[in-house]
């Protein structure tokens, strides 16, 4: 199973690239967010999702692990295939999508091309809890079960790290965290939920 490829871009188009890895060209489908961030020349590294069907093997590439994780998360929803998942990520940044799912913002999802009200509601229904867990997993310092709860300052640091790993600029994430009023016993989950709510407004 291919999970990561590093090589030179031999060909690029708006929906896929051919990546030359040691003389072998891999055709990799990409979202617009990745296309716009690709370097003009030189090496690039993509996180790969390998999608196996009965009659084909498809590669999907992403510049960040968070984007790839969101793609894989979308594929767990009934009725959402790779094409629709790629379309969703082409029209909304992965951090904003995560925030919409956590907050249950189906209205924003309905604004995406190809997403109707029923599909948006199904995305929220099936992914809300998973999205919340994903936000916590990305925070490498999230407290383990049975561990002492961190102080608010420690929780803020962990939430900031999670938001940066999700793709937000540190200045943007820090500003959102500073705008929140938090109780002394606020957990990382509470802080992260509140920050995402601020960021997706």
N, C-alpha and C positions, 0 to 999 in steps of 0.2 A: 504494500500500500504506500503510494507516494504521499508524503506529508510536507515536504519542503524542497524547493528547487532554487538553485542559484546559477545564473548564467547571463549571457548577453542577448538583448532583444534583436532577433533577426527580422521580425516583422511585427507591426502593431496596427491595430484597427480599433474602432470604438468599442467593440465587444469581445475581442480576443487578441492575444499576442502569440507569436511563436518564439519560444525561449530556447536559445542554443546552449545546451549543456554538454560540454565535452564533445561537440560535433553532432549531437543528437538533438533534433528540433522537437520540442514539446508544444502542442497546441493547447493553450490554456484560456478558457473563457474567464472574463473579468467583469466586475461591475464598473460603472462610470467613475466612482470614487477612486478606484485603483488606477484606471486609465489616466485620469487627470493628474495623478501624483507620480506617475512613472517618470524616471529620468529620461532625458533625450538620448543619452548614449551611456556606454559603460555597463557594468554589471548591475543586476538587480536581483533581489531575493523575494520570493513569493511563498506564502504559506498555502499549501495545496490541500484541497478536498478532492479525493478520488471517488467519483460516482460510477458505480458499476451497474450496467443494465445487461439484459440477456444478449443484446446485439451490439453493445458498444461500451467503451470505457471512456469517460469524460473527466477532464481535469478542470477544476475551478480554482483560480488564484486570487490571493488577497495580500495586501501589503502589511496588515496588522493581524496578530492572533485574535484580537477582539472581533474584527470583521469576519474572520473565518468562523469563530464560535457562533456569531449571530446567524450566519448562513446555515450552519449545521442545526441550530436551534429552530430556524424557520422550517427546515425539512421535516421536523418531527410533527408538524401540523398536518392533519388530514386535508388532502386537496392541494397542498403546496409542494410543487416540484422544484427542481433546480432553476428552471427558467423564470418562474414567478419569484423565487427567493432572490435571484440575481437582480431582477427588475426592482424589487423592494429596496435592496441595498444601493441600487443606482440612483434612487430618488430620495433617500433619507440617510444621513450619517448614522453609523452603527451606535454611537453613544445616544443620539436622539431617539433612535428606535427603541433602545433598551429603556430609556426614560418613559417613552409612551406606553410600553408594555407594563412597566412597574406601576405607572399611575393610572392604567386603564383608559388611556386617551384614544379611544377608537375613532373619534372625530378627526384627529390628525391623520390617522392611518387611512381613513376614507379619501383623503386628498391625494393619495398616491395613485398613479396610473395603474389601472387594472385591478384595483382593490375596491370592492363594493362594501356596503354596510355589513352584510352577513359575514364576509371574509374578515373584515376588520374586527368584528365582535368575536369571531372564532379565534383569531390570533391572540386577542386579549385573554379570552377564556382559557385557552390551552397553554399559553406561555407566561402568564403573569407571575405565577409562583416560580417557574423556572428562571425567569428573568431576574427576579429578586435574588435567587440563589447565585446566579451568575455574577451579579454585581458584588456579592460578598466574596465569592471565590477569587475574583480578580484582585481583591484586596489581599495581598500576600500576608498581611499581618492580622487578618481577621482572627478573633479569639476562638480557640477550640472549645468543644464541649467540656464543661467542668473547670475551665480556666477562669481566673479572676477577671471580672469585667474591667476594661481599661478606663482610664480617666477620660474626660471630655477632650482634653488636649491630645491624648493618644488616639482617641477615636477620630478626631479631625485629621490627624496625620495619616491614619489608615484610609480614611475616606478620600483624602486628597490623592493618595497613591493609586487608589482604585479608579478614580475619575481620570487621572492622567493615563493610566493603562487602557482605559476605554477609548481614549483618543481626544479628550478635551485638553486644551492648552492649560498649563499650570496656573497662569494668571487668571484665566476665566474660571477655573474650578475653585481657586482660592477665594475669589470674589464672591462666588455663590455661597461658599461655606461661611464666609464672614458676615453675610447678610442674614443668616439664620439665628433665631433665638432658641437656644437649646437648654433643656433641664440638666442639672448636674449629673444625672444617671443616664444620659442619652447613650444608646448603644451605637455601634458602627452601622448597623442596619438602619436605625432611625435617621442617623446623620446622612447616610447615602441616599435614602429615599427622599429626604427633604431637599438635598442638593440637586438631585435629578429633577425634582419638581420645579425648582427655580430655573434650571438650565433649559428645560424644554418649553418654557413659557413663550 
